[in-house]
Amino acid sequence: MNVREIVERYLRENGFEGLFSQIGECGCPLSDFMPCYGEDIADCEPGYSVKAGDYYGPDDEYDGEPDDIIIVPEKPKVMP
């Protein structure tokens, strides 16, 4: 088992949905795990999937589309 497999297994077993890095301003869901091949993984943290439009407000600087899936540090709150 390599480091990539160990990290992916840990994330799955603990309910995380990917990695993100505030320093590198990037993230990867488990469905597209470590496309960087771990080059900058030292700054990555476990996170959760959300739609960008549900996370960023209209005044935030986000260059993507509102339906883009991003990884964030907090688990999204479920609306009743």
KESEMAR-627517 format. One record per atom (N, C-alpha, C): atom name; residue in three letters; x, y, z. Coordinates in nm, 2 decimals, decimal comma. Each point is the difference from the previous one (the first is absolute). Example, Ala and Ser with C-alpha at 12.3 -4.5 7.8 and 13.67 -1.06 7.14 Angstrom:
2
+----+-----+--------+--------+--------+
:  a :   r :      u :      v :      w :
+----+-----+--------+--------+--------+
:  N : Ala :   1,32 :  -0,57 :   0,78 :
: CA : Ala :  -0,09 :   0,12 :   0,00 :
:  C : Ala :   0,09 :   0,12 :   0,00 :
:  N : Ser :  -0,04 :   0,11 :  -0,07 :
: CA : Ser :   0,09 :   0,11 :   0,00 :
:  C : Ser :  -0,08 :   0,11 :   0,08 :
+----+-----+--------+--------+--------+
! end
This chain:
80
+----+-----+--------+--------+--------+
:  a :   r :      u :      v :      w :
+----+-----+--------+--------+--------+
:  N : Met :   0,09 :  -0,12 :   0,00 :
: CA : Met :  -0,09 :   0,12 :   0,00 :
:  C : Met :   0,09 :   0,12 :   0,00 :
:  N : Asn :  -0,03 :   0,10 :  -0,09 :
: CA : Asn :   0,08 :   0,12 :   0,00 :
:  C : Asn :  -0,07 :   0,12 :   0,07 :
:  N : Val :   0,07 :   0,11 :   0,01 :
: CA : Val :  -0,05 :   0,11 :   0,08 :
:  C : Val :  -0,14 :   0,05 :  -0,05 :
:  N : Arg :  -0,01 :   0,01 :  -0,13 :
: CA : Arg :  -0,12 :   0,04 :  -0,07 :
:  C : Arg :  -0,12 :  -0,09 :   0,05 :
:  N : Glu :   0,02 :  -0,13 :  -0,01 :
: CA : Glu :  -0,10 :  -0,09 :   0,04 :
:  C : Glu :  -0,03 :   0,01 :   0,15 :
:  N : Ile :   0,10 :   0,02 :   0,08 :
: CA : Ile :  -0,02 :   0,01 :   0,15 :
:  C : Ile :  -0,09 :   0,13 :   0,03 :
:  N : Val :   0,03 :   0,11 :  -0,07 :
: CA : Val :  -0,07 :   0,12 :   0,03 :
:  C : Val :  -0,14 :  -0,01 :  -0,05 :
:  N : Glu :  -0,02 :  -0,06 :  -0,12 :
: CA : Glu :  -0,14 :  -0,02 :  -0,06 :
:  C : Glu :  -0,08 :  -0,09 :   0,10 :
:  N : Arg :   0,06 :  -0,10 :   0,04 :
: CA : Arg :  -0,07 :  -0,10 :   0,09 :
:  C : Arg :  -0,04 :   0,08 :   0,13 :
:  N : Tyr :   0,09 :   0,07 :   0,06 :
: CA : Tyr :  -0,03 :   0,08 :   0,12 :
:  C : Tyr :  -0,12 :   0,09 :  -0,02 :
:  N : Leu :   0,00 :   0,08 :  -0,11 :
: CA : Leu :  -0,10 :   0,09 :  -0,03 :
:  C : Leu :  -0,14 :  -0,07 :  -0,01 :
:  N : Arg :   0,00 :  -0,11 :  -0,07 :
: CA : Arg :  -0,13 :  -0,07 :  -0,02 :
:  C : Arg :  -0,05 :  -0,06 :   0,14 :
:  N : Glu :   0,09 :  -0,06 :   0,07 :
: CA : Glu :  -0,04 :  -0,06 :   0,13 :
:  C : Glu :  -0,04 :   0,11 :   0,10 :
:  N : Asn :   0,04 :   0,12 :  -0,01 :
: CA : Asn :  -0,04 :   0,10 :   0,09 :
:  C : Asn :  -0,10 :   0,11 :  -0,05 :
:  N : Gly :  -0,07 :  -0,04 :  -0,11 :
: CA : Gly :  -0,11 :   0,08 :  -0,05 :
:  C : Gly :   0,04 :   0,13 :  -0,08 :
:  N : Phe :   0,13 :   0,01 :  -0,03 :
: CA : Phe :   0,04 :   0,12 :  -0,08 :
:  C : Phe :  -0,03 :  -0,03 :  -0,15 :
:  N : Glu :   0,00 :   0,11 :  -0,08 :
: CA : Glu :  -0,03 :  -0,02 :  -0,14 :
:  C : Glu :   0,11 :   0,05 :  -0,10 :
:  N : Gly :   0,11 :   0,04 :   0,06 :
: CA : Gly :   0,11 :   0,04 :  -0,08 :
:  C : Gly :   0,10 :   0,08 :   0,08 :
:  N : Leu :   0,09 :   0,06 :  -0,07 :
: CA : Leu :   0,11 :   0,09 :   0,06 :
:  C : Leu :  -0,01 :   0,14 :  -0,05 :
:  N : Phe :   0,04 :   0,10 :   0,08 :
: CA : Phe :   0,01 :   0,13 :  -0,05 :
:  C : Phe :   0,12 :   0,07 :   0,06 :
:  N : Ser :   0,05 :   0,10 :  -0,06 :
: CA : Ser :   0,11 :   0,08 :   0,06 :
:  C : Ser :  -0,03 :   0,15 :  -0,01 :
:  N : Gln :   0,00 :   0,06 :   0,11 :
: CA : Gln :  -0,02 :   0,15 :   0,00 :
:  C : Gln :   0,12 :   0,07 :  -0,05 :
:  N : Ile :   0,11 :  -0,06 :   0,02 :
: CA : Ile :   0,13 :   0,06 :  -0,05 :
:  C : Ile :   0,01 :  -0,01 :  -0,15 :
:  N : Gly :  -0,03 :  -0,11 :  -0,05 :
: CA : Gly :   0,00 :  -0,02 :  -0,15 :
:  C : Gly :  -0,12 :   0,03 :  -0,07 :
:  N : Glu :  -0,11 :   0,04 :   0,07 :
: CA : Glu :  -0,13 :   0,03 :  -0,05 :
:  C : Glu :  -0,05 :  -0,11 :  -0,10 :
:  N : Cys :   0,01 :  -0,12 :   0,04 :
: CA : Cys :  -0,04 :  -0,11 :  -0,08 :
:  C : Cys :  -0,07 :  -0,11 :   0,08 :
:  N : Gly :  -0,07 :  -0,09 :  -0,06 :
: CA : Gly :  -0,06 :  -0,11 :   0,06 :
:  C : Gly :  -0,03 :  -0,11 :  -0,09 :
:  N : Cys :  -0,02 :  -0,12 :   0,05 :
: CA : Cys :  -0,03 :  -0,11 :  -0,09 :
:  C : Cys :  -0,10 :  -0,10 :   0,08 :
:  N : Pro :  -0,11 :  -0,03 :  -0,07 :
: CA : Pro :  -0,09 :  -0,10 :   0,06 :
:  C : Pro :   0,05 :  -0,14 :  -0,02 :
:  N : Leu :  -0,05 :  -0,09 :   0,08 :
: CA : Leu :   0,05 :  -0,14 :  -0,01 :
:  C : Leu :  -0,02 :  -0,05 :  -0,15 :
:  N : Ser :  -0,10 :   0,05 :  -0,07 :
: CA : Ser :  -0,02 :  -0,05 :  -0,14 :
:  C : Ser :   0,11 :   0,04 :  -0,09 :
:  N : Asp :   0,07 :   0,10 :   0,03 :
: CA : Asp :   0,12 :   0,05 :  -0,08 :
:  C : Asp :   0,11 :   0,02 :   0,10 :
:  N : Phe :   0,04 :  -0,10 :   0,07 :
: CA : Phe :   0,10 :   0,01 :   0,11 :
:  C : Phe :   0,14 :   0,02 :  -0,04 :
:  N : Met :   0,06 :   0,10 :   0,06 :
: CA : Met :   0,14 :   0,04 :  -0,03 :
:  C : Met :   0,04 :   0,00 :  -0,14 :
:  N : Pro :  -0,07 :   0,09 :  -0,08 :
: CA : Pro :   0,05 :   0,01 :  -0,14 :
:  C : Pro :   0,14 :   0,06 :  -0,01 :
:  N : Cys :   0,04 :   0,06 :   0,11 :
: CA : Cys :   0,14 :   0,06 :   0,01 :
:  C : Cys :   0,10 :  -0,11 :   0,03 :
:  N : Tyr :  -0,04 :  -0,12 :   0,02 :
: CA : Tyr :   0,08 :  -0,11 :   0,04 :
:  C : Tyr :   0,08 :   0,02 :   0,13 :
:  N : Gly :  -0,06 :   0,08 :   0,08 :
: CA : Gly :   0,06 :   0,03 :   0,14 :
:  C : Gly :   0,11 :   0,09 :   0,00 :
:  N : Glu :   0,02 :   0,08 :  -0,11 :
: CA : Glu :   0,11 :   0,09 :   0,00 :
:  C : Glu :   0,00 :   0,11 :   0,11 :
:  N : Asp :  -0,12 :   0,05 :   0,03 :
: CA : Asp :  -0,02 :   0,10 :   0,10 :
:  C : Asp :  -0,09 :  -0,05 :   0,12 :
:  N : Ile :   0,00 :  -0,12 :   0,03 :
: CA : Ile :  -0,09 :  -0,06 :   0,10 :
:  C : Ile :   0,03 :   0,04 :   0,14 :
:  N : Ala :   0,12 :   0,05 :   0,02 :
: CA : Ala :   0,04 :   0,04 :   0,14 :
:  C : Ala :  -0,09 :   0,10 :   0,06 :
:  N : Asp :  -0,06 :   0,09 :  -0,08 :
: CA : Asp :  -0,09 :   0,10 :   0,05 :
:  C : Asp :  -0,15 :  -0,04 :   0,00 :
:  N : Cys :  -0,03 :  -0,12 :  -0,05 :
: CA : Cys :  -0,14 :  -0,04 :  -0,01 :
:  C : Cys :  -0,06 :  -0,04 :   0,13 :
:  N : Glu :  -0,13 :   0,02 :   0,01 :
: CA : Glu :  -0,08 :  -0,04 :   0,12 :
:  C : Glu :  -0,13 :  -0,07 :  -0,05 :
:  N : Pro :  -0,05 :  -0,09 :   0,08 :
: CA : Pro :  -0,13 :  -0,07 :  -0,03 :
:  C : Pro :  -0,11 :   0,11 :  -0,02 :
:  N : Gly :  -0,10 :  -0,03 :  -0,08 :
: CA : Gly :  -0,11 :   0,09 :  -0,02 :
:  C : Gly :  -0,12 :  -0,07 :  -0,05 :
:  N : Tyr :  -0,10 :   0,08 :  -0,03 :
: CA : Tyr :  -0,13 :  -0,04 :  -0,05 :
:  C : Tyr :  -0,05 :   0,06 :  -0,13 :
:  N : Ser :  -0,08 :  -0,06 :  -0,08 :
: CA : Ser :  -0,04 :   0,05 :  -0,13 :
:  C : Ser :  -0,12 :   0,09 :   0,02 :
:  N : Val :   0,00 :   0,11 :  -0,07 :
: CA : Val :  -0,11 :   0,09 :  -0,01 :
:  C : Val :   0,00 :   0,07 :  -0,14 :
:  N : Lys :  -0,12 :   0,05 :  -0,04 :
: CA : Lys :  -0,01 :   0,08 :  -0,12 :
:  C : Lys :   0,06 :   0,13 :   0,03 :
:  N : Ala :   0,08 :   0,05 :  -0,09 :
: CA : Ala :   0,07 :   0,13 :   0,02 :
:  C : Ala :  -0,10 :   0,11 :   0,03 :
:  N : Gly :  -0,12 :   0,00 :  -0,07 :
: CA : Gly :  -0,10 :   0,10 :   0,02 :
:  C : Gly :  -0,06 :   0,00 :   0,14 :
:  N : Asp :   0,00 :  -0,12 :   0,06 :
: CA : Asp :  -0,05 :  -0,01 :   0,14 :
:  C : Asp :   0,10 :   0,05 :   0,10 :
:  N : Tyr :   0,13 :   0,01 :  -0,04 :
: CA : Tyr :   0,11 :   0,03 :   0,09 :
:  C : Tyr :   0,04 :   0,15 :  -0,01 :
:  N : Tyr :   0,02 :   0,04 :  -0,12 :
: CA : Tyr :   0,04 :   0,14 :  -0,03 :
:  C : Tyr :  -0,12 :   0,09 :  -0,02 :
:  N : Gly :   0,01 :   0,12 :   0,06 :
: CA : Gly :  -0,10 :   0,10 :  -0,01 :
:  C : Gly :   0,03 :   0,08 :  -0,13 :
:  N : Pro :  -0,09 :   0,09 :  -0,03 :
: CA : Pro :   0,01 :   0,08 :  -0,13 :
:  C : Pro :   0,12 :   0,10 :   0,01 :
:  N : Asp :   0,05 :   0,03 :   0,12 :
: CA : Asp :   0,11 :   0,10 :   0,01 :
:  C : Asp :   0,14 :  -0,07 :   0,01 :
:  N : Asp :   0,00 :  -0,14 :   0,01 :
: CA : Asp :   0,12 :  -0,07 :   0,01 :
:  C : Asp :   0,07 :  -0,02 :  -0,14 :
:  N : Glu :   0,13 :  -0,01 :   0,00 :
: CA : Glu :   0,07 :  -0,02 :  -0,12 :
:  C : Glu :   0,01 :  -0,15 :  -0,03 :
:  N : Tyr :  -0,09 :  -0,04 :  -0,10 :
: CA : Tyr :   0,01 :  -0,14 :  -0,04 :
:  C : Tyr :  -0,02 :   0,00 :  -0,15 :
:  N : Asp :   0,10 :  -0,06 :  -0,07 :
: CA : Asp :   0,00 :   0,01 :  -0,15 :
:  C : Asp :  -0,08 :  -0,11 :  -0,07 :
:  N : Gly :  -0,05 :  -0,10 :   0,07 :
: CA : Gly :  -0,06 :  -0,11 :  -0,06 :
:  C : Gly :  -0,15 :   0,02 :  -0,01 :
:  N : Glu :  -0,07 :  -0,11 :  -0,03 :
: CA : Glu :  -0,15 :   0,00 :  -0,02 :
:  C : Glu :  -0,06 :  -0,03 :   0,14 :
:  N : Pro :  -0,13 :   0,05 :   0,02 :
: CA : Pro :  -0,07 :  -0,03 :   0,13 :
:  C : Pro :  -0,02 :  -0,15 :   0,02 :
:  N : Asp :  -0,01 :  -0,08 :  -0,11 :
: CA : Asp :  -0,03 :  -0,15 :   0,02 :
:  C : Asp :   0,13 :  -0,08 :   0,01 :
:  N : Asp :   0,12 :   0,07 :   0,00 :
: CA : Asp :   0,13 :  -0,08 :   0,02 :
:  C : Asp :   0,00 :  -0,06 :   0,14 :
:  N : Ile :   0,05 :  -0,12 :   0,01 :
: CA : Ile :   0,01 :  -0,06 :   0,13 :
:  C : Ile :   0,14 :   0,03 :   0,05 :
:  N : Ile :   0,01 :   0,06 :   0,13 :
: CA : Ile :   0,12 :   0,03 :   0,06 :
:  C : Ile :   0,01 :  -0,07 :   0,14 :
:  N : Ile :   0,12 :   0,00 :   0,05 :
: CA : Ile :   0,02 :  -0,07 :   0,13 :
:  C : Ile :   0,03 :   0,11 :   0,10 :
:  N : Val :  -0,07 :   0,00 :   0,11 :
: CA : Val :   0,01 :   0,10 :   0,11 :
:  C : Val :   0,02 :  -0,06 :   0,13 :
:  N : Pro :   0,05 :   0,07 :   0,10 :
: CA : Pro :   0,04 :  -0,06 :   0,13 :
:  C : Pro :  -0,12 :  -0,04 :   0,09 :
:  N : Glu :  -0,12 :   0,07 :  -0,02 :
: CA : Glu :  -0,11 :  -0,03 :   0,09 :
:  C : Glu :  -0,10 :  -0,09 :  -0,07 :
:  N : Lys :  -0,06 :  -0,09 :   0,08 :
: CA : Lys :  -0,10 :  -0,08 :  -0,06 :
:  C : Lys :  -0,13 :   0,08 :  -0,02 :
:  N : Pro :  -0,06 :   0,00 :  -0,12 :
: CA : Pro :  -0,11 :   0,08 :  -0,03 :
:  C : Pro :  -0,12 :  -0,03 :   0,09 :
:  N : Lys :  -0,07 :   0,10 :   0,04 :
: CA : Lys :  -0,12 :  -0,02 :   0,08 :
:  C : Lys :  -0,12 :  -0,05 :  -0,09 :
:  N : Val :  -0,07 :  -0,09 :   0,05 :
: CA : Val :  -0,11 :  -0,06 :  -0,07 :
:  C : Val :  -0,13 :   0,09 :   0,04 :
:  N : Met :  -0,06 :   0,05 :  -0,11 :
: CA : Met :  -0,12 :   0,08 :   0,02 :
:  C : Met :  -0,12 :  -0,09 :   0,02 :
:  N : Pro :  -0,09 :   0,03 :   0,10 :
: CA : Pro :  -0,11 :  -0,09 :   0,03 :
:  C : Pro :  -0,10 :   0,01 :  -0,12 :
+----+-----+--------+--------+--------+
! end
